[in-house]
Amino acid sequence: MLSVDNLHQAYGGSHILRGLSFEVETGKVTTLLGRNGVGKTTLLKSLMGLVKTKSGSITLNGQDITHAPPHLRVAAGIGYVPQGREIFPRLTVEENLLMGLATKPGKTPIPPRIFEMFPVLKQMLHRRGGDLSGGQQQQLAIGRALAMGPKLLILDEPTEGIQPSIIKDIERAIRMLAQTGEMAILLVEQYYDFAESLADQYLLMERGEFIMRGKGANMPQDGVKAALAV
């Protein structure tokens, strides 16, 4: 679904991303791990078109989107859940979810599976987003991204600041989405146990480069947890 080839990114004189190449397959979870400041968020901003690519290529479902603006990438099928959630606090839960349908023509209803995955959103449909707990806001942010039926779902640190019970709910939802075979999932995460539980394949990043990659099932024997702690 997503193919990135020899991607380079720089801010001023700083070379942030250094020749990254990888693929994210439909029906699978690709987990990107790394400590703070290694370039993970810059990579996601490059994928979303929020920063211009210095060199290399980004292809989505066979379509070159390297220089496409963000709104066209969303229309092409990328759903993005940013770090910090960035919901609209003054809008209701329903209005937030409808924002995820902005690329759809006419009055498209909110997909029922969002409420199946996150029942609390249906219970709080008319509450303002800002009144929800952090975990509920994270579920809302994921639901908003899912509303448009993405081909690729990108999640940036979805467990950050979330209580353990809701982390389990989010884990179940991501696994369910992958098992449908309808979308590719790119999960950026620092919480090793969460990443390992979901990863079909992993990428470990350090100083703008991938230093390890492999199958998710091989993460323990590959020493990924120890490498993250170094």
C-alpha positions in Angstrom: 0.0 0.0 0.0 2.7 2.5 1.0 6.2 2.4 -0.6 9.0 4.8 0.5 12.2 4.8 -1.5 15.5 6.5 -0.5 13.7 9.3 1.4 15.9 12.2 2.6 14.7 15.2 4.7 16.6 18.2 6.1 15.9 21.2 8.2 18.3 24.0 7.4 21.7 22.4 7.6 20.6 19.4 9.6 20.1 16.1 7.8 17.2 14.5 9.6 16.2 11.5 7.5 18.9 9.6 5.7 17.8 7.4 2.8 14.9 5.6 4.3 13.3 2.8 2.3 10.4 0.6 3.5 7.0 -0.7 2.6 3.7 -0.9 4.6 1.5 -3.8 3.5 -2.3 -4.0 3.5 -3.6 -6.2 6.3 -0.5 -5.8 8.4 0.8 -3.6 11.2 4.2 -2.1 10.6 5.6 -0.7 13.8 8.2 2.1 13.8 10.2 2.4 17.0 12.8 4.7 18.3 13.6 7.1 21.1 12.6 10.8 21.1 14.4 12.9 18.6 15.5 10.2 16.1 13.2 11.5 13.3 10.0 9.5 13.7 7.7 12.5 13.7 9.6 14.1 10.8 9.1 10.9 8.8 5.3 11.1 9.4 5.1 14.7 8.5 6.9 13.8 5.3 4.4 11.1 4.6 1.6 13.5 5.2 3.1 16.3 3.1 3.4 18.6 6.1 7.1 19.1 5.2 8.5 18.9 1.7 10.6 15.9 0.7 14.2 16.8 -0.1 14.7 13.7 -2.2 13.3 10.2 -2.7 9.8 9.0 -3.4 6.6 8.2 -1.6 4.0 6.0 -3.4 0.5 5.2 -2.1 -1.3 2.3 -3.8 0.8 2.8 -6.9 0.2 6.6 -7.0 3.2 8.9 -6.6 2.3 11.4 -3.9 5.9 12.7 -3.2 4.9 16.3 -3.9 1.1 16.1 -3.3 -0.3 18.5 -0.7 -1.7 17.1 2.5 -5.4 17.3 1.5 -4.8 15.3 -1.6 -3.0 12.6 0.4 -6.0 12.4 2.7 -8.3 12.2 -0.4 -6.0 9.4 -1.8 -6.6 7.4 1.4 -4.3 8.3 4.2 -5.8 8.5 7.7 -3.5 10.3 10.3 -3.8 10.2 14.1 -1.2 12.8 15.2 0.7 12.7 18.5 -1.3 14.7 21.0 -4.6 13.7 19.3 -5.5 17.3 18.1 -9.2 16.8 18.3 -11.5 19.9 18.2 -12.3 20.6 21.9 -15.3 22.9 21.4 -17.0 20.5 18.9 -19.0 17.6 20.0 -17.9 14.0 19.6 -20.3 13.7 16.6 -19.0 16.9 15.0 -15.4 15.7 15.4 -16.3 12.4 13.7 -18.1 14.2 10.9 -14.9 16.2 10.3 -13.3 12.9 9.3 -15.9 12.7 6.5 -15.0 16.0 5.0 -13.5 14.4 1.9 -16.7 12.4 1.2 -19.4 13.8 -1.0 -22.9 14.6 0.4 -24.1 13.7 3.8 -22.2 10.5 4.6 -23.2 8.8 7.9 -20.6 7.9 10.5 -19.6 4.3 9.9 -21.2 2.0 12.6 -18.0 0.1 13.1 -16.5 3.1 14.9 -19.1 2.8 17.6 -18.6 -1.0 17.7 -14.9 -0.5 18.4 -15.3 2.4 20.7 -18.8 2.2 22.4 -18.0 5.2 24.6 -18.1 7.5 21.6 -21.7 6.6 21.0 -22.5 7.2 24.7 -20.9 10.6 24.6 -22.0 11.6 21.0 -23.2 15.0 22.1 -20.5 15.9 24.7 -17.8 18.3 23.7 -14.5 16.8 22.8 -12.7 18.8 25.4 -14.8 17.3 28.1 -13.5 13.7 27.4 -10.7 12.1 29.2 -7.3 11.7 27.5 -8.0 8.1 26.6 -11.5 8.9 25.3 -10.0 11.7 23.2 -7.5 9.2 21.7 -10.4 6.9 20.8 -12.1 9.9 19.2 -9.0 10.8 17.2 -8.7 7.3 15.9 -12.5 7.2 15.1 -12.2 10.5 13.2 -9.3 9.1 11.1 -11.3 5.9 10.4 -14.5 7.7 9.4 -13.2 8.4 5.9 -12.3 4.7 5.3 -8.5 5.1 4.8 -6.4 2.7 2.9 -3.4 3.6 5.1 -3.8 4.4 8.8 -0.9 6.2 10.5 -0.9 6.3 14.3 1.7 8.5 16.1 2.2 7.4 19.8 -1.4 6.4 20.5 -0.6 5.1 24.0 1.0 8.4 25.2 -0.6 9.5 28.5 -3.3 6.9 28.2 -4.6 4.7 31.1 -3.9 0.9 30.8 -7.5 -0.1 30.3 -7.9 2.1 27.2 -4.6 1.0 25.9 -6.0 -2.5 25.8 -9.1 -1.2 23.9 -6.9 0.6 21.4 -4.8 -2.6 20.9 -7.9 -4.6 20.2 -9.2 -2.0 17.7 -5.9 -1.9 15.8 -5.7 -5.7 15.7 -9.3 -5.9 14.4 -8.6 -3.3 11.7 -5.5 -5.2 10.5 -7.4 -8.5 10.4 -10.1 -7.1 8.1 -7.4 -6.9 5.4 -8.9 -3.6 4.3 -6.0 -1.2 5.2 -2.3 -1.0 6.0 -1.3 0.3 9.4 1.8 2.2 10.3 2.2 2.5 14.1 4.8 4.8 15.6 5.4 3.8 19.3 7.8 4.0 22.1 6.0 1.6 24.4 7.7 -1.7 23.5 5.2 -4.2 24.8 2.4 -2.5 22.9 4.4 -2.4 19.7 5.5 -6.0 20.0 2.0 -7.3 20.6 0.8 -5.8 17.3 3.7 -5.8 14.9 3.7 -7.9 11.8 7.0 -6.2 10.9 9.1 -3.6 12.7 11.5 -0.8 11.9 13.9 0.5 14.5 15.1 4.1 13.9 18.2 5.9 15.2 19.5 9.3 14.1 17.4 9.3 11.0 18.2 5.8 9.8 16.9 2.3 10.3 19.3 0.3 12.3 17.2 -2.8 12.6 14.2 -4.3 10.8 12.4 -7.6 10.7 9.3 -9.6 11.5 7.4 -8.6 14.6 7.6 -12.2 15.9 11.4 -11.8 15.9 11.5 -8.7 18.0 12.5 -10.4 21.3 15.3 -12.5 19.8 16.5 -9.5 17.7 17.1 -7.6 20.9 14.9 -4.7 19.9 13.9 -3.8 23.5 17.6 -3.7 24.6 18.4 -1.5 21.6 15.7 0.9 22.5 17.2 1.2 26.0 20.7 2.0 24.8 
